[in-house]
Amino acid sequence: MKQIPLIIFAVAVAVTGLLSQAQAADLKIGFIDADRINRESVPAERATKKLEKEFAPREQEVRKLEQQIKALQGQLEKDGLTMSESDRRNKETELGRQTREYQRLQREFREDLNLRRNEELASLFERANKVIKQIAESEKFDIILQEAVYRSPRIDITEKVLKALSSEK
């Protein structure tokens, strides 16, 4: 008697599995590679150039200060033993001050650059999501995934998204 409910349960599981496979066959799935969109899309390239231009003066300022520090370090290493105690102490104090200033400028530069990069990425993905939604609706996709452990090249629509992004202004 106990075997009959077990057999019924096994048959129910098998039928459920077959029905799930039949439904999955009708499901249209797509995949986009967000990293590729971030690297290869025309808007991403424009954003990168924009950020480079925007932050170039500050980057030059940081590099200039770095060169000044290296020159001062070189001078201390070369002439430190022959300098008077007060001159050496003054140069070391100046080196410490410039090093702290350099670290502060570098930290602020990185923080501001990361903030702006994140703003540009958010804008890019907002535009990309609109394009992805248009493709999904026009080609009748049920779901489009952005991350997967494995994906078949057959369902990858990244190239379509890249083309659509390059054609928009």
Buried (B, 14 or more C-beta within 10 A) or exposed (E): EEEEEEEEEEEEEEEEEEEEEEEEEEEEBBBBBBEBBBEBBBBBEEBBEEBEEEBEEBEEEBEEBBEBBEEBBEEBEEEEEEBEEEEBEEBBEBBEEBBEBBEEBBEEBEEEBEEBBEEBBEEBBEBBBEBBEEBBEEEEBEEBEBEEEEBEEEBBBBEBBBEBBEEEE
